[in-house]
Amino acid sequence: MAAHSPNPQRRRRDETRHLTGTVNPKTGKPALPAGYTPATIAHNLSVVHGFYGFHRHFGRGPAVNPVPESRARRDALAHRSPLEIPRQHRRARLRPKVTPRPPRAIPDPLWAELFAKLRCDRDRALLACYVSSGARAQELLGVGLADVDWQRGQLWVVSKGTRLRQPVPVSPEALAYLAAYLDQAGLPDDGGPIWRARRGEPRPLTYWAARRILQRAQEQLGTNWTLHDQRHTAATRMARDPSLTLVEVQTILRHAHVTTTALYTAVGLEDLLDKLAEHYQRPAEPGRWAQQYDAGDVEAVFGG
């Protein structure tokens, strides 16, 4: 796998609308390249390295791991206190440089525009559940009727990392849209997911179909948000709520480390526009300097 290799998931019917390297003027998000991103390549290299390392430990693999590791990185991270600043280290061979990406939260006005473009109660319920629960895309699509706790206002999902059945909160508005959708479409079969396709034979809603729901609405707005951006939006809203602590948000999002949750406390420039407008309207204050130094300060610095 290389960056120039074509990614089959990035096939586009209209190549002129999403040119590689262009930035969406409304969302500020760059268009995804036609090949694989460095993060995808690094993840796959880690998986291959772990696979061969596991079998090599039991004597079933090759003598040399085909994906080399960085000894400098291992030495820099071994026996390190969390309070210490991580030391710089060189990347291992084959490893691309991965640039950290900030959270991609959708501003409230743009999210309201996106929600208004949805066609039916199913789509509104799905998006409202995403942005209020912070659940991952595939986790929410697997929710069945027995996984909806109407009284406590929560859904039970199978977590992506631990594969455990865990509860996630959901807003009363999302439950209202969900009830309206089930009233129109009918209840699913026993054990079947609540999210189903509207056309053709009754069948579960797939990830690609849910992504297409978002794409149809965004074709009218000229935006390029993704399903995972809904989780970023939910996390950012919770992390900036003064009534919720960072540990509580970590519990809701089911992050393994609180440092991951802390990424959503970062403030972007778009969040400071109102404060900057007030700053520009205030007249500049001239600098005020003391006419003479305090005698006590002079004595403390230079002595008596």
C-alpha positions as CSV (number, residue, x, y, z in Angstrom):
1,M,0.0,0.0,0.0
2,A,1.4,3.4,-1.0
3,A,0.1,7.0,-1.0
4,H,-0.1,7.0,-4.8
5,S,-2.1,3.7,-4.9
6,P,-5.8,4.4,-5.8
7,N,-8.2,3.9,-2.9
8,P,-11.4,2.2,-4.2
9,Q,-13.4,4.0,-1.6
10,R,-12.5,7.4,-3.1
11,R,-14.0,6.8,-6.5
12,R,-15.9,9.9,-7.6
13,R,-18.3,10.3,-10.5
14,D,-17.5,14.0,-10.9
15,E,-13.7,14.5,-10.6
16,T,-14.0,18.2,-11.1
17,R,-15.9,18.9,-7.9
18,H,-13.5,17.4,-5.4
19,L,-10.0,18.0,-6.6
20,T,-7.2,16.8,-4.4
21,G,-5.6,19.5,-2.3
22,T,-8.6,21.9,-2.6
23,V,-10.3,23.1,0.6
24,N,-14.0,23.4,1.0
25,P,-14.7,27.2,1.4
26,K,-17.6,26.6,3.8
27,T,-16.3,23.9,6.1
28,G,-12.5,24.5,5.8
29,K,-11.9,20.8,5.3
30,P,-9.6,19.7,2.5
31,A,-10.8,17.2,-0.1
32,L,-9.6,13.6,0.5
33,P,-6.9,12.5,-1.9
34,A,-7.5,9.7,-4.4
35,G,-4.9,7.5,-2.7
36,Y,-4.4,6.4,0.9
37,T,-3.7,9.0,3.6
38,P,-0.5,8.7,5.8
39,A,-2.7,7.8,8.8
40,T,-4.2,4.8,7.0
41,I,-0.8,3.6,5.8
42,A,0.6,3.9,9.3
43,H,-2.3,2.0,10.8
44,N,-2.0,-0.8,8.4
45,L,1.7,-1.1,9.0
46,S,1.1,-1.3,12.7
47,V,-1.4,-4.1,12.1
48,V,1.0,-6.1,9.9
49,H,3.9,-5.5,12.4
50,G,1.7,-6.8,15.3
51,F,0.6,-9.8,13.3
52,Y,4.1,-11.0,12.5
53,G,5.4,-10.0,15.9
54,F,2.7,-12.2,17.6
55,H,3.5,-15.3,15.5
56,R,7.3,-14.7,15.8
57,H,6.9,-14.8,19.6
58,F,5.6,-18.3,19.4
59,G,8.1,-19.4,16.8
60,R,5.6,-19.5,13.9
61,G,6.7,-16.4,12.0
62,P,9.7,-15.3,9.9
63,A,13.0,-14.6,11.6
64,V,12.8,-10.9,10.7
65,N,9.6,-8.8,10.9
66,P,8.9,-7.4,7.4
67,V,7.7,-4.1,9.0
68,P,10.7,-2.7,11.0
69,E,10.2,-0.9,14.2
70,S,12.0,2.2,15.5
71,R,14.3,1.4,18.4
72,A,14.7,5.1,19.2
73,R,10.9,5.4,19.6
74,R,10.8,2.3,21.8
75,D,13.6,3.8,24.0
76,A,11.9,7.2,24.2
77,L,8.5,5.8,25.3
78,A,9.8,3.0,27.6
79,H,9.5,3.7,31.4
80,R,8.5,7.3,30.8
81,S,6.5,9.2,33.4
82,P,3.2,10.8,32.0
83,L,4.4,14.1,33.4
84,E,7.5,14.2,31.3
85,I,7.6,15.8,27.9
86,P,8.0,13.1,25.2
87,R,11.5,13.0,23.7
88,Q,11.9,13.4,20.0
89,H,12.7,10.2,18.0
90,R,13.1,9.2,14.4
91,R,10.4,7.3,12.5
92,A,11.0,3.7,11.5
93,R,11.6,2.8,7.9
94,L,8.5,2.6,5.8
95,R,6.6,4.8,8.3
96,P,5.1,8.0,6.8
97,K,4.9,11.3,8.6
98,V,1.5,11.6,10.1
99,T,0.3,15.2,10.9
100,P,-2.0,15.5,13.9
101,R,-5.4,16.6,12.9
102,P,-7.6,18.8,15.1
103,P,-11.2,17.8,15.9
104,R,-13.6,18.4,13.1
105,A,-16.6,19.8,15.0
106,I,-19.5,21.3,13.0
107,P,-20.4,24.8,14.0
108,D,-23.9,25.1,15.3
109,P,-25.3,27.3,12.5
110,L,-23.9,24.9,9.8
111,W,-25.2,21.9,11.7
112,A,-28.7,23.4,11.8
113,E,-28.5,24.0,8.1
114,L,-27.5,20.4,7.5
115,F,-30.3,19.1,9.8
116,A,-32.9,21.2,8.0
117,K,-32.0,19.5,4.6
118,L,-32.8,16.0,5.8
119,R,-35.8,14.4,4.1
120,C,-37.5,12.2,6.7
121,D,-37.9,11.4,10.4
122,R,-35.5,8.4,10.0
123,D,-32.7,10.7,8.8
124,R,-33.5,13.3,11.5
125,A,-33.5,10.7,14.2
126,L,-30.3,9.1,13.0
127,L,-28.4,12.4,12.9
128,A,-29.9,13.6,16.3
129,C,-28.8,10.3,17.9
130,Y,-25.3,10.7,16.5
131,V,-24.8,14.3,17.7
132,S,-26.3,13.7,21.2
133,S,-24.8,10.4,22.0
134,G,-21.3,10.7,20.5
135,A,-21.5,7.1,19.3
136,R,-19.4,5.9,16.4
137,A,-21.1,5.4,13.1
138,Q,-21.1,1.6,13.1
139,E,-22.0,1.4,16.8
140,L,-25.2,3.3,16.3
141,L,-26.3,1.4,13.2
142,G,-26.3,-1.8,15.1
143,V,-28.8,-0.7,17.7
144,G,-31.9,-2.9,18.0
145,L,-35.3,-2.1,19.5
146,A,-34.3,-3.8,22.8
147,D,-31.3,-1.5,23.0
148,V,-33.4,1.6,23.4
149,D,-34.1,2.6,27.0
150,W,-36.9,5.1,26.6
151,Q,-37.2,5.9,30.3
152,R,-33.5,6.6,31.0
153,G,-32.9,8.2,27.7
154,Q,-30.0,6.0,26.6
155,L,-29.0,3.5,23.9
156,W,-27.0,0.3,24.3
157,V,-24.3,-0.1,21.7
158,V,-21.5,-2.6,21.1
159,S,-18.3,-0.6,21.7
160,K,-15.8,-0.6,18.9
161,G,-12.7,-1.2,21.0
162,T,-13.8,-3.5,23.8
163,R,-16.7,-5.2,22.0
164,L,-18.7,-4.8,25.2
165,R,-22.4,-3.7,25.3
166,Q,-22.3,-0.3,26.9
167,P,-24.9,2.5,27.3
168,V,-24.6,5.9,25.7
169,P,-26.9,8.9,26.4
170,V,-29.3,10.3,23.9
171,S,-31.3,13.6,23.9
172,P,-35.1,13.7,24.4
173,E,-35.3,15.4,20.9
174,A,-33.6,12.4,19.3
175,L,-35.9,10.0,21.0
176,A,-38.9,12.0,19.8
177,Y,-37.7,11.8,16.2
178,L,-36.9,8.1,16.7
179,A,-40.5,7.4,18.0
180,A,-41.9,9.3,15.0
181,Y,-39.8,7.2,12.6
182,L,-40.8,3.9,14.2
183,D,-44.4,5.0,14.1
184,Q,-44.2,5.5,10.4
185,A,-41.9,2.6,9.4
186,G,-43.2,0.1,11.9
187,L,-41.3,-1.9,14.5
188,P,-38.4,-4.1,13.3
189,D,-38.3,-7.8,13.5
190,D,-37.1,-9.5,16.7
191,G,-33.4,-8.8,17.1
192,G,-33.2,-6.7,14.0
193,P,-31.7,-3.2,13.9
194,I,-34.1,-0.2,14.1
195,W,-32.3,1.6,11.2
196,R,-33.6,0.2,8.0
197,A,-33.6,1.1,4.3
198,R,-36.8,2.8,3.1
199,R,-36.8,1.4,-0.4
200,G,-37.1,-2.2,-1.6
201,E,-37.1,-5.2,0.7
202,P,-36.8,-4.5,4.4
203,R,-33.1,-4.7,5.2
204,P,-30.7,-3.1,7.7
205,L,-29.2,0.3,6.9
206,T,-25.5,-0.1,6.0
207,Y,-22.7,2.4,6.7
208,W,-22.5,3.3,3.1
209,A,-26.2,4.0,2.9
210,A,-26.0,6.2,6.0
211,R,-23.1,8.1,4.5
212,R,-25.1,8.6,1.4
213,I,-27.9,10.2,3.5
214,L,-25.4,12.8,4.6
215,Q,-24.0,13.3,1.1
216,R,-27.4,14.0,-0.4
217,A,-28.1,16.7,2.1
218,Q,-24.7,18.3,1.6
219,E,-25.0,18.4,-2.2
220,Q,-27.4,21.3,-1.6
221,L,-25.2,23.0,0.9
222,G,-21.8,22.6,-0.7
223,T,-20.2,21.0,2.4
224,N,-18.2,17.9,3.0
225,W,-18.9,16.7,6.6
226,T,-18.7,13.0,7.4
227,L,-20.5,10.7,9.8
228,H,-17.5,10.7,12.2
229,D,-17.7,14.5,12.3
230,Q,-21.0,14.1,14.2
231,R,-19.0,12.3,17.0
232,H,-16.5,15.2,17.0
233,T,-19.3,17.7,17.2
234,A,-20.9,15.9,20.2
235,A,-17.5,15.6,21.9
236,T,-16.7,19.3,21.4
237,R,-20.1,20.4,22.7
238,M,-19.8,18.3,25.8
239,A,-16.1,19.3,26.5
240,R,-17.0,23.0,26.3
241,D,-20.0,22.6,28.6
242,P,-19.0,24.1,32.0
243,S,-21.4,21.8,33.8
244,L,-19.6,18.7,32.6
245,T,-16.1,17.7,33.8
246,L,-13.5,16.3,31.5
247,V,-13.6,12.9,33.2
248,E,-17.4,12.8,32.8
249,V,-17.0,13.5,29.1
250,Q,-14.4,10.8,28.8
251,T,-16.9,8.4,30.4
252,I,-19.6,9.3,27.9
253,L,-17.3,9.0,24.9
254,R,-15.7,5.9,26.2
255,H,-12.1,7.1,25.7
256,A,-9.4,4.9,27.1
257,H,-7.3,8.0,28.0
258,V,-8.4,11.4,29.2
259,T,-5.7,13.0,27.0
260,T,-7.8,12.0,24.0
261,T,-10.8,13.8,25.5
262,A,-8.7,16.9,26.2
263,L,-8.2,17.4,22.5
264,Y,-11.8,18.6,22.2
265,T,-11.1,21.5,24.6
266,A,-9.0,23.2,22.0
267,V,-10.5,26.5,20.8
268,G,-10.6,27.3,17.1
269,L,-10.5,30.7,15.4
270,E,-14.2,30.3,14.4
271,D,-15.1,30.1,18.1
272,L,-13.4,33.5,18.7
273,L,-15.1,35.6,16.0
274,D,-17.6,37.2,18.4
275,K,-14.9,38.1,20.9
276,L,-12.6,39.4,18.2
277,A,-15.4,41.6,16.8
278,E,-15.8,43.2,20.3
279,H,-12.0,43.6,20.5
280,Y,-11.8,45.4,17.2
281,Q,-14.7,47.8,18.2
282,R,-13.0,48.8,21.4
283,P,-10.8,51.9,21.1
284,A,-7.1,51.3,21.6
285,E,-5.9,52.3,25.1
286,P,-2.7,54.2,25.3
287,G,0.1,52.7,27.4
288,R,0.4,54.0,30.9
289,W,3.8,54.1,32.4
290,A,4.8,55.0,36.0
291,Q,6.5,58.4,36.3
292,Q,9.1,57.1,38.7
293,Y,10.2,53.8,40.2
294,D,9.1,52.8,43.7
295,A,11.9,53.4,46.2
296,G,11.3,50.0,47.8
297,D,11.7,48.2,44.4
298,V,15.0,50.1,43.7
299,E,16.3,49.1,47.2
300,A,15.3,45.5,46.7
301,V,17.1,45.3,43.3
302,F,20.1,47.4,43.8
303,G,20.5,47.3,47.5
304,G,20.6,50.2,50.0
